[in-house]
Amino acid sequence: MVRPLYLLSAVVLLCSHDLYIKMETYFLKPNQEAIFSLYNGTFEESENTIARDRIQDASFVSHGKRVAINAEQWKDQDSTITQVVFNTGEAGTYVAGVSTKARSLKQSADDFNNYLKHDGVLDMLQERTENNLLDQGVIESYQKHVKAIYQVGDVKTEDWNTVFGYPIEFIPVSNPYEKYSGQTLDVRLVLEGKPLANQLVYADHIQSAHGHSHKGHHHHDDHEHAHHSHDHDHTHTNGQKLRTNEEGIVTVDLPEDGIYYLRAIHMEKVEGNDAFTHESKWTTLTFEVTHQHEAHSHDHHHHDDEEEIPTWIFVLGSILVIGVLFVFFSKKD
């Protein structure tokens, strides 16, 4: 009896993984070869690859056009990470999206309750508690719909607000690449095309491979400790805990340079359905934020100018030389 229980617990943990589109950096150069990875687990560790037959949509949007990711672009790294190899193309703000088909899983009451707590589906956990349903097992139908926004070159385009038409998805209210560290970003969450109000949303960030940190060493230690707790507590609810307003919007703080990721799980109890008792729709959004560079560029040019003799010094020096020569020759006469 012990072994089947362990196997069931492993399957439950496997199904409760978030799905993210992850890159080393979301600032790319035009017409370069790039790779994005599907992390199925947490944002920092993928537990398994995504079977191709699970994917019902995978596409890029740029310059007003949506292009499907073809079969030749997919590859698996070991048995944990699914990757897509692509050419970045022209400069612009791009969006990548991946949507999976629904799957169902039967779970015991304890496994389901633990999963709700583990993944932060607190509204459903509260509903089960208030209605004395914590001892009831379930059959959950789940599907995942994920997006990433990345910037190619310096040209900003309007594709960042593209609606993919997924059952659930995040849509920024403004271009994340016109935001900088220290600011905030409003993001709308929609369910079946309509704003989803009063939904729990979790937001977090990590330092990017090519990012810059302007915080003190003490803050860096706190940042590392937060991610250390990811590994030991096995929780997906670190970072900012937000709730959408009536328009489906959350305001995400962007305290420092880094890669930011949002996640939400909308779950409902389903009545009168023989196939499953609960239906969940998972979604994530990923993008990168950096600091504003104009001041740095200005200082750089100013530094270059300091290597040359300023015009006013040259003119003043010339006048002094002429004056000295005039006095000298006047005394000589």
C-alpha positions in Angstrom: 0.0 0.0 0.0 2.9 2.4 0.7 4.4 2.4 -2.8 1.1 3.3 -4.7 0.6 6.2 -2.3 4.1 7.5 -3.0 3.5 7.1 -6.7 0.2 9.0 -6.5 1.8 11.8 -4.6 4.6 12.0 -7.2 2.0 12.3 -10.0 0.1 15.0 -8.1 3.3 17.0 -7.7 4.1 16.5 -11.4 0.7 17.8 -12.5 0.9 20.8 -10.2 3.9 22.4 -12.0 3.7 25.8 -13.4 4.8 26.3 -17.0 7.0 29.3 -18.1 8.6 30.5 -21.3 12.2 31.3 -20.1 15.2 32.9 -21.7 18.6 33.9 -20.3 17.7 37.4 -21.4 14.6 39.0 -23.0 16.7 41.7 -24.7 17.9 40.2 -28.0 19.6 41.5 -31.2 17.9 41.6 -34.6 18.4 38.5 -36.8 20.2 36.4 -34.2 19.6 32.8 -33.4 18.0 32.5 -30.0 16.4 29.8 -27.8 13.5 29.9 -25.4 12.9 27.1 -22.9 9.7 25.7 -21.4 10.2 25.3 -17.7 7.7 22.9 -16.3 8.0 23.1 -12.5 9.2 26.4 -11.0 10.7 29.3 -12.8 14.2 28.2 -11.7 13.9 24.4 -12.2 12.1 22.4 -14.8 11.1 18.8 -13.8 10.1 17.4 -17.2 9.6 18.1 -20.9 6.3 18.8 -22.6 5.0 16.2 -25.0 4.3 17.6 -28.4 0.8 16.1 -28.5 -0.1 18.2 -25.5 0.5 21.5 -27.3 -2.5 22.9 -29.1 -0.9 26.3 -29.9 2.7 27.6 -30.1 3.3 30.9 -31.9 5.1 34.1 -32.2 3.5 37.5 -32.8 5.5 40.4 -34.3 4.7 43.4 -36.5 1.0 42.5 -36.4 1.5 39.0 -37.7 1.1 35.7 -35.8 3.3 32.8 -37.0 3.1 29.2 -35.8 6.2 27.5 -34.3 7.0 24.6 -36.6 8.0 21.1 -35.6 11.7 21.6 -36.7 12.1 24.3 -34.1 11.4 22.0 -31.1 14.0 20.0 -29.2 14.4 18.5 -25.8 17.3 19.1 -23.5 17.8 16.0 -21.4 14.5 14.9 -20.0 13.6 18.1 -18.2 13.5 21.1 -20.6 11.7 21.6 -23.9 13.3 24.2 -26.1 12.5 26.2 -29.2 15.2 27.5 -31.6 14.3 30.6 -33.6 15.6 33.6 -35.4 14.7 36.9 -33.8 14.0 38.8 -37.1 13.6 42.5 -37.3 13.7 44.9 -34.4 10.5 45.2 -32.4 8.6 44.1 -29.3 7.6 40.4 -29.7 5.3 37.9 -27.9 5.7 34.1 -27.7 2.8 31.9 -26.6 2.3 28.3 -25.8 -1.1 26.7 -24.9 -1.7 23.0 -23.8 -4.7 20.8 -24.2 -6.7 19.8 -21.1 -5.8 16.7 -19.2 -7.6 15.1 -16.2 -6.2 13.6 -13.0 -7.9 11.8 -10.2 -6.6 12.9 -6.7 -7.3 11.9 -3.2 -8.7 14.5 -0.8 -5.4 14.9 1.1 -3.3 15.2 -2.1 -5.7 17.8 -3.6 -5.8 19.8 -0.4 -2.0 19.8 -0.2 -1.7 20.8 -3.8 -4.1 23.8 -3.3 -2.0 25.0 -0.4 1.3 24.3 -2.2 0.3 26.2 -5.4 -1.5 29.0 -3.7 -5.0 28.2 -4.9 -6.3 29.6 -1.7 -9.9 30.5 -2.8 -10.7 26.9 -3.6 -9.1 25.7 -0.4 -11.3 28.2 1.5 -14.4 27.0 -0.4 -13.7 23.4 0.5 -13.1 24.3 4.1 -16.2 26.4 4.5 -18.4 23.7 2.8 -16.9 20.8 4.7 -15.5 19.2 1.6 -11.9 18.6 2.7 -12.5 14.9 2.9 -13.7 14.6 -0.7 -11.4 13.4 -3.5 -11.6 15.1 -7.0 -11.0 14.6 -10.7 -9.4 17.8 -11.9 -9.2 18.9 -15.6 -6.3 21.3 -16.0 -4.7 23.2 -18.9 -1.8 25.7 -19.1 -1.5 28.9 -21.3 1.8 30.8 -21.1 3.3 33.9 -22.7 6.6 35.8 -22.8 7.2 39.3 -24.1 10.7 40.1 -25.4 12.5 43.0 -27.0 14.5 42.8 -30.2 16.7 45.7 -30.9 15.6 49.3 -29.9 12.4 49.6 -31.9 9.3 49.4 -29.8 6.2 48.0 -31.6 2.6 47.5 -30.4 2.5 43.7 -30.4 3.0 43.5 -26.6 -0.8 43.8 -26.1 -1.8 41.0 -28.5 -4.7 38.9 -27.3 -3.9 35.3 -28.2 -7.4 34.1 -27.4 -6.3 31.5 -24.8 -8.9 30.5 -22.2 -6.9 32.5 -19.7 -4.1 35.0 -20.3 -2.2 38.0 -19.0 -2.3 41.2 -21.2 -0.1 44.2 -20.1 -1.9 47.5 -20.0 1.4 49.2 -21.4 4.5 48.0 -23.0 6.8 46.4 -20.4 9.8 47.6 -22.4 8.8 51.2 -21.9 9.0 50.6 -18.1 12.1 50.6 -16.0 13.3 49.3 -12.6 11.7 51.3 -9.8 8.4 51.8 -11.6 5.2 49.7 -11.8 3.4 47.8 -14.5 -0.4 47.2 -14.7 -1.3 43.8 -16.2 -4.9 42.7 -17.0 -5.9 39.0 -16.5 -8.7 37.8 -18.8 -10.8 34.6 -18.7 -12.5 33.5 -21.9 -11.9 37.0 -23.2 -13.4 38.9 -20.2 -11.6 40.6 -17.3 -11.2 38.3 -14.4 -11.9 40.1 -11.1 -10.9 39.0 -7.6 -8.3 36.5 -8.8 -5.1 35.7 -6.8 -2.0 36.5 -8.8 1.6 35.9 -7.8 4.5 37.9 -9.2 8.2 37.4 -8.6 11.6 38.1 -10.3 15.2 36.9 -10.5 18.3 38.7 -11.6 19.0 38.1 -15.3 22.2 36.7 -16.7 23.0 40.1 -18.3 21.2 42.3 -15.8 22.6 45.0 -13.5 21.9 45.4 -9.8 22.1 48.8 -8.2 21.1 47.5 -4.8 23.3 47.1 -1.8 25.0 43.9 -0.8 22.5 43.3 2.0 19.6 43.4 -0.4 21.4 40.9 -2.6 21.7 38.5 0.3 18.0 38.8 0.9 17.2 38.2 -2.7 19.3 35.0 -2.7 17.7 33.9 0.5 14.2 34.2 -1.1 15.2 31.9 -3.9 16.9 29.5 -1.5 13.5 29.1 0.2 12.1 28.1 -3.2 14.2 25.0 -3.1 13.6 24.0 0.5 9.9 25.0 1.0 8.8 23.7 -2.5 6.4 26.6 -2.8 5.2 28.6 -5.8 3.9 31.6 -3.9 7.0 33.6 -3.2 7.2 37.3 -4.2 4.2 39.7 -4.5 0.8 38.3 -3.7 -1.8 40.4 -5.6 -5.5 40.3 -6.4 -7.1 41.6 -9.5 -9.5 44.5 -9.3 -12.9 44.8 -11.0 -11.2 45.4 -14.3 -9.0 42.3 -13.9 -5.9 44.4 -13.3 -3.0 44.0 -10.9 -0.2 46.5 -10.4 3.1 44.8 -10.3 6.1 46.5 -8.6 9.3 46.4 -10.5 11.8 47.2 -7.7 15.1 46.3 -9.6 16.6 45.0 -12.8 15.6 41.4 -13.5 13.3 38.9 -15.2 9.8 39.1 -13.9 7.2 36.4 -14.0 3.5 36.4 -13.1 1.3 33.3 -12.4 -2.3 32.6 -11.7 -4.5 29.5 -11.4 -8.2 29.9 -11.9 -10.2 26.9 -10.5 -13.9 26.2 -10.4 -15.9 23.3 -9.0 -18.0 21.7 -11.8 -21.4 20.3 -11.1 -23.1 17.5 -13.1 -20.0 16.5 -15.1 -19.2 12.8 -15.1 -15.7 13.4 -16.5 -14.3 15.7 -13.9 -15.3 17.6 -10.7 -13.0 20.6 -10.9 -11.6 22.6 -13.8 -8.4 24.7 -13.6 -6.8 27.1 -16.0 -3.2 28.1 -15.5 -1.4 31.0 -16.9 2.0 32.7 -16.7 3.6 35.8 -18.2 7.4 36.6 -18.4 9.3 39.7 -19.4 12.5 41.6 -18.4 13.0 45.0 -16.9 16.2 47.1 -16.8 17.2 50.6 -15.7 16.9 53.7 -17.8 20.1 54.2 -19.9 19.9 57.8 -21.0 21.8 59.3 -18.1 24.6 56.7 -18.5 24.9 57.5 -22.2 25.0 61.3 -21.4 27.8 60.7 -18.9 29.7 58.6 -21.4 29.6 61.3 -24.0 30.6 64.0 -21.4 33.6 61.8 -20.4 34.7 61.6 -24.1 34.5 65.4 -24.4 36.7 65.9 -21.4 39.6 64.3 -23.3 39.8 67.3 -25.6 40.8 70.9 -24.6 37.6 73.0 -24.2 37.3 75.9 -26.6 37.1 78.6 -23.9 40.4 77.5 -22.4 42.1 77.7 -25.8 40.7 81.3 -26.4 41.7 82.5 -23.0 45.1 81.1 -23.2 45.7 82.8 -26.6 44.6 86.2 -25.2 47.0 85.8 -22.2 49.9 84.9 -24.5 49.2 87.9 -26.8 49.0 90.1 -23.7 52.3 88.9 -22.3 54.0 89.4 -25.7 52.6 92.9 -26.0 53.9 94.0 -22.6 57.3 92.4 -23.3 57.8 94.2 -26.6 56.4 97.5 -25.2 59.1 97.5 -22.4 61.8 96.5 -24.9 61.0 99.6 -27.0 
